[in-house]
Amino acid sequence: MSQDQFDKDLRSMQDARRLVERSRIAQREFASASAAKVDAVCEAMAEAAYQAAASLAVMAHEETGYGNAEHKTIKNQHASRGVWESIREMPTVGIIERDATRKMVTMAEPVGVIAALTPTTNPTSTAIYKAMIAVKGRNSIVISPHPSAAKCTAEAVRIISAAAECAGAPAGLVSCMEEVSLAGTQELIRHYGVNLILATGGGPMVRAAHSVGKPAYGVGPGNVPAWVDRSADLRKAAQDLVASKSFDCSLICATEQSVVADAQIAPELRRLMEAEGAHWLNEQEVARMGALLFHPDGAMNTAWVGKSARVLAQAIDMRVADTTKVLVAPLAGIGRVHALSREKLTTVLGFITASTPAEGLALCQAILKFGGDGHTAVLHSRNEEQVENMAALLPAFRIVVNSMSTLGSVGRTCGFSPSFTLGTGGIGGAISGDNITATHLINRKRVGWEISPWLPAVQTTPNADAESAPDIDDVVSQVLARLRQSGDKAFAR
């Protein structure tokens, strides 16, 4: 390790310690805030972030090189006003539930200090959203940004922190590490003052968050299949698939990764997708694209994450129309030897056909098991019975129906909780399969009154003759006699 790196690690570790200690003091003060004050602080944060959505999007695009500013603006707006509107009415202070039948009262308590890890793919929107749901629960939060997105994330946090303090929040309630290194992030998540970890990012980072012995909400990879059957509105399905896969160059982990098309309608679906800006690759181009996007060991080549279809086409010496939004790769199968059946955080979409719904279900299951267990699946169908039957058998906790998965899964076009941390449940290595929101960041204190005595009431007869009760010795003698008659050797004597 060079001296410069050693010094950077030390500065980062000290930054983490300082911020957590300050955050702990702020959280203890804010823990006594009223519901009205909490909501005033959250609303101020949401409005400040919404107003800065476009400028933060430009910063994120310029710093990371991923996606495009227009779509990042939409994500920032969703993370601010969209998330706030979804949690505004959630009770998170004082008594939040009364159960008259069970004579129970439930009270909300904050978790405490939250350490949040944010990704380079959605840096500003994830930071905004996590701060919103943390503060709604009267928690404080310290954010550790991805090193490749440190500046834009820090600016997003600076804006919402300043708004929070103007609305009456204590200084340090929302903060961001500015000296970022792996050693500093590890110091943050291991710090004794941190009560919970909220991790969004790559597999190694999420596994590290789960390994430190603290409660943690994390996410897994999202290798999302999209089944399109013969009953679907094919024009809408085509529009949704292309729009979703091209949205911010496929940087949301719940974006469709492979289409599984009913063979009967596959040619028409292809025609409609091409009209929307999809370009089909030939067999040689599929091989070259696979070699571009993935290393020989199957690891994603991050140099090509979040790139436009035209940039990817040029990288393999291929010409496409200026209107091309998505490159579609026909798949010969699912698994390691078919590179493009993996999760692709860029504008390449797999495509495979199935002769029957049962075959389509099996392919969707295989895609999820190949790197997407527990995450998200998409069904384009007007056959409600088939939708429910397939949903019950898919190993995914979000089933998006007749919508684009990119924005449906995060709660913009579907009714899921607005969120940028999408749980994958036990099968995906996470503690929850929910879209993580403010209700996951409060503890519930329960107060219960007695509703039944610990012993049943004794039935007695008034003026009963005490001598009429059976003699205990006689009872024992009768039991032993029965056991001897049954042949039990233990009682033979």
C-alpha positions, 0 to 999 in steps of 0.5 A, a space after each residue: 500500500 502506498 503512503 498516499 493510500 494509507 493516508 487516505 484510508 486514515 482520513 476516511 476512517 476518521 471521517 466515518 468516526 466523526 460523522 457517526 459520533 455527531 450523528 448519534 448526538 443528533 439522533 438522540 435529540 431528534 428522537 423526541 421530535 413530534 410527528 409534526 416536526 418530523 413531517 416538516 423536516 421531511 417535506 423540506 428535504 423532499 422539496 429541496 431535492 426536487 428543486 435540485 433534481 435536474 442539476 444533481 442529475 447532470 452532476 451524476 451523469 458527468 461524474 459517473 459517465 452512466 446513463 443520461 441526465 434526463 432520466 436521472 432527473 426523473 429518478 431524483 424527482 421520484 426519490 424526493 416528492 414521490 417517496 415523500 408522498 408515499 410515506 407522508 401519512 405513515 405513522 412513525 411517532 408515538 402510538 401507531 396502532 390500537 387493538 381493542 380486541 387484544 388490548 394492545 397498543 403499538 408505539 413507534 421507536 426509532 432504530 437509531 443511527 443508520 449507515 447507508 451505502 449508495 451505488 454509482 448507478 443511482 447515486 443521487 436518487 438513492 441518497 435522497 430516498 434513504 435520507 427521506 425514509 430514515 428521517 421519517 422514522 426519527 433516525 439519523 443517517 450517515 451515507 457512504 457514497 461509491 467512490 466513483 460518485 462521491 461528489 454528486 452524492 455529497 452534493 445531494 446530501 448537502 442540499 437535503 441536510 441544509 433543508 432539514 436543518 432550516 426546518 428544525 433538524 439538529 446539525 448532523 442528522 443527515 450527513 455524507 462521508 467526503 473522504 471515501 475509501 474501502 477502509 473508511 466504509 468498513 469503519 463506518 458499518 462496524 462503528 459501535 454507534 451504528 444501529 442498522 445498515 442500509 446497503 444498495 450496490 454490488 454483491 461484494 458491498 452488500 455481502 460485507 454489510 451483512 457480515 458485520 453482525 448488525 441488522 442490515 437491509 440489502 439487495 441482490 442482483 436482478 436478472 429480470 425475465 419478462 414473459 409476453 404471452 399471446 393474450 398480451 397487448 403486444 404494442 404496449 408490451 413492445 413499448 414498455 420493453 424498449 422504454 424500460 430497457 433504455 431508461 437511463 441505459 438500464 441502470 436500475 437493477 429491476 430492469 428487464 434483462 431477457 424477454 421470454 416470448 410466446 412463440 406464436 406472437 414472437 415475430 409480431 412482438 419483434 416487429 413492434 419492438 423494432 418500430 420502437 427502436 430495438 435492433 436485433 443482433 445476429 449470431 456473430 454480433 451476440 458473441 462479440 457483445 458477450 465478450 465485450 460486456 463480460 470478463 471470461 470469468 463471467 464478471 461484468 465489465 463495468 466499462 460498459 455499464 450504463 451505455 447507450 445502444 449506439 455506443 455499444 454498437 460502435 464498440 463491436 464495429 456494428 452500425 445501427 440507426 440513430 434511433 436505436 435505443 436497445 440491442 436485442 440478443 437472441 439467446 440459444 439458452 440460459 446459463 454460463 455459456 450464454 453470456 447475455 442471459 446474465 444481468 446486463 446493466 446496459 442497453 442489451 436485452 436477451 430474447 428467447 421464445 417458448 412454445 407453451 406457457 409452461 415452457 415460458 414459466 420454466 425459462 423465467 424460473 431459470 433466468 431468475 435462478 441464474 443470478 436473480 433469485 428473489 428479485 423481480 419478474 415481469 408478465 405481459 398478459 391479459 389472462 388473469 388466471 395465468 398471471 396469478 398461476 405464474 406469479 405463484 411459481 416465480 421465485 421473485 418478490 415483485 411481479 410487474 404486470 403489463 408495465 415497464 419494470 424499471 419504473 414499475 418495480 420502484 413504485 412509479 407506474 405500479 403500486 409498490 412502495 416507492 423505493 430504491 432498495 428492493 429486497 430479495 427475501 431469503 432466497 436472494 440472501 436478504 432479510 426482506 423481500 419488500 421495497 424498503 421504506 420508512 416502516 422498515 426503519 422503525 422499531 415497534 414497542 408493544 403494550 399489552 393488558 391481561 386478557 385472560 388469567 394464567 390459570 382457568 377458574 376452579 369449579 367448586 360445589 358449595 358445601 361439598 363434603 371434603 371427605 368425598 375427595 379421592 384418596 391420593 394413595 388409592 389413585 396411585 395404587 390403581 394406576 400401578 396395578 393397571 401398569 403391572 397388568 399391561 405387562 410393563 416390566 418397569 412395574 413388575 415388582 
